[in-house]
Amino acid sequence: MNQRDMRFLILLLFAACTAHDVALHFPIVTPGMPTGTLVLLMSQPASDVTVAIEGVLITAEAHTQRLVIDGVPVGTVDVIVAANGGDKEMKVWVGSDHATTVPIGIPDASMGFLKTLAGTLITILVYSLLH
């Protein structure tokens, strides 16, 4: 493999690992219904981002820090965001005159695993002490 091919592979690997903005469209809208844009802005790039609006799955397993969803019905909508092992449920007002941006704090991916591991170890310890 020559040096040019090696650079291309490194660039390709780097591009695959970085988070990209994701642009989506809300799939269920009645014609003539007023719509707006919802921007979900994570505090850091997140893995396995799953978003549902009004119970409709918008995206699953995305690697991103910013989601832009257009065609969202105007008014208060239920939004559920899961990323890095954590999830948040919220009600958001979406207007038609400008994009509604919602900042979302996302836990570190490693912290979710460590919390789960610590919880499991404590459960085993308590169980063994009680029996």
Residue pairs with C-beta under 8 A, 6 or more apart in sequence:
1 9
18 45
19 45
19 46
19 63
19 64
19 65
20 63
20 64
21 64
21 65
21 66
21 67
21 68
22 49
22 59
22 62
22 64
22 66
22 67
22 68
23 67
23 68
23 70
24 58
24 59
24 67
24 68
24 69
24 70
25 69
25 70
25 71
26 35
26 53
26 56
26 58
26 69
26 70
26 71
26 72
26 73
27 56
27 58
27 71
28 54
28 56
29 35
29 71
29 73
33 73
33 74
34 73
34 74
34 96
35 70
35 71
35 72
35 73
35 74
35 96
36 70
36 72
36 73
36 74
36 94
36 95
36 96
36 97
36 98
36 99
36 100
37 68
37 69
37 70
37 72
37 94
37 98
37 99
37 100
38 53
38 68
38 69
38 72
38 77
38 79
38 92
38 94
38 99
38 100
38 102
39 66
39 67
39 68
39 69
39 99
39 100
39 101
39 102
40 51
40 66
40 67
40 69
40 79
40 81
40 102
40 104
41 65
41 66
41 101
41 102
41 103
41 104
42 49
42 64
42 65
42 66
42 83
42 104
42 106
43 103
43 104
43 105
43 106
44 65
44 106
44 108
45 63
45 64
45 65
46 63
46 64
46 65
46 83
46 84
46 106
46 109
47 63
47 83
47 84
47 109
48 61
48 62
48 63
48 82
48 83
48 84
49 59
49 61
49 62
49 63
49 64
49 67
49 81
49 82
49 83
50 57
50 59
50 60
50 61
50 62
50 81
50 82
50 83
51 57
51 58
51 59
51 67
51 69
51 79
51 80
51 81
51 82
52 58
52 79
52 80
53 69
53 72
53 77
53 78
53 79
53 80
54 73
54 77
54 78
55 78
58 67
58 69
59 67
68 99
72 94
73 94
74 94
74 95
74 96
75 93
75 94
76 91
76 92
76 93
76 94
77 91
77 92
77 94
78 89
78 90
78 91
79 89
79 90
79 91
79 92
79 102
80 87
80 88
80 89
81 87
81 88
81 90
81 104
82 88
83 104
83 106
84 106
84 107
84 108
84 109
84 112
85 107
85 109
85 112
85 113
85 116
86 106
86 107
86 112
88 104
90 102
92 100
92 102
93 100
94 100
